[in-house]
Amino acid sequence: MTSMPPLTSSPVGAPVQLGAQSVPATAQAPDAGSPLASTRSTVHREPVATLDGRIVGYAVSVTVDASAPVSADLLHAQYMALDLPNIVADRYVFLPATEAMLDGFLPPPVVPGRLVLDLPPGYEDRPDAVERAAALRALGVQLTLLDYRGEPAQEALLPHVGFVVVRADDPEMPLSPVVHHLHGHGCRVLAADVRTSALADECRAAGVDALRGGHAERAREASTPPPGGSARVLRAGELQCLAVMDLLGRPEVDFDEVSQVIDTDPVLTLRVLHLVNSGAFALNHEVDTVQRAVVLLGAREVSTLVSALLLDARPDAMDSLWFILARALTCEELADDQAGYTVGMLSALAEQLGVPAAAIVDKVGVSPTVAQAIRDEAGPLGTVLFAVRSHERNDSDGVLATGLNPAVVSSTYVSCLGNALATARAVTRGDGL
């Protein structure tokens, strides 16, 4: 399988000639004609993951809900206002290219060379398509060609695009020859909406570089036992971590008992002591006992660390923990109830581990209300969980069905991403690409 090495980029900041106008690489958004605060928009992100599960980027989209038709300037302003460092960290960010972006008005990249514009449908038919694509690449921008069909106009663009999106299940475009052809042009191939492990296996065999779309469906499939089959069995180390979470979730936490369980696991012991002695806590002296460390960290921080350890062997450990914490914090905020944090965390943890939610609930002592919310998405907390999961799937109708406002759920989720990212970075071993 072809890997996805870091891409080199041209210097960002110098003007470039697009058509007859010289414009800067990064510029202020055009006048939107109305205040951003008056719009009701939702922001959605979809992971872009390699076939071994490593998340290399996020496709980010903005939908504006307005009573009147949305102007191109207003939509562009929404994209320019995105807090990309807290939405994608330092991964690639794939954005639908607005007309202003195609003219060179670009959001600043989090990392040079990792801003990727999805060329709009039919872009290849424009008379200046190749010229503009070359100019954008000169700015250090990567480009994505969507819905590849092998047409001559698309072929002319291949030297200027870094990514090409294909349909893995298109019978008219056999996957292996298409991937081989695109690799020959130096393009990285992304398969769209791969929702099953069987189709992912076909992509792996064909040499597809990464999957874009279908991430939630693949996670759901992994945690659902096949008909007549059995669910993945939790391993001994995982059971020990869940035992710690069980103790931490009780109304009265016995930190002595928590520390005794942690002390039996050398890796968990080292991670707890490392975290408490890191600069994040600004202690005047080092802590050298687990018992003291868990008291200083508190139940929530230790739960987060245990979750990180459960995910430690995964290639996307930081991103997985980031996802778990974002859901947990969003559920807590929307429910205005600390139990919402537990509901969000355990439901997301089950998805990331590939085990049924019931298996996590059975191993971690939670109240009937929390258990019902996680198992059945029932009750007030279950309704919030359903709304948040619907937002993660970019399903506004699902959010509306709960009685919650999709724009409120979206803004809450985006605001929680920043705090979740900071915590995930602090407790995982690293987050480099």
Secondary structure as UniProt FT lines:
FT   STRAND          16..18
FT   TURN            19..20
FT   STRAND          21..23
FT   HELIX           36..38
FT   STRAND          40..50
FT   TURN            51..52
FT   STRAND          55..65
FT   HELIX           72..80
FT   HELIX           84..88
FT   TURN            89..90
FT   STRAND          92..96
FT   HELIX           99..102
FT   TURN            103..104
FT   TURN            112..113
FT   STRAND          115..118
FT   TURN            121..122
FT   HELIX           123..125
FT   TURN            127..128
FT   HELIX           129..138
FT   TURN            139..140
FT   STRAND          142..145
FT   HELIX           152..157
FT   HELIX           158..160
FT   STRAND          163..167
FT   TURN            168..169
FT   TURN            171..172
FT   HELIX           175..184
FT   TURN            185..186
FT   STRAND          188..192
FT   HELIX           197..206
FT   STRAND          210..212
FT   HELIX           215..222
FT   TURN            227..228
FT   HELIX           236..248
FT   HELIX           255..263
FT   HELIX           266..276
FT   HELIX           279..281
FT   HELIX           290..310
FT   TURN            311..313
FT   TURN            315..316
FT   HELIX           317..335
FT   HELIX           339..353
FT   HELIX           357..363
FT   HELIX           368..376
FT   HELIX           379..392
FT   TURN            393..394
FT   HELIX           396..401
FT   TURN            402..403
FT   HELIX           406..427
//
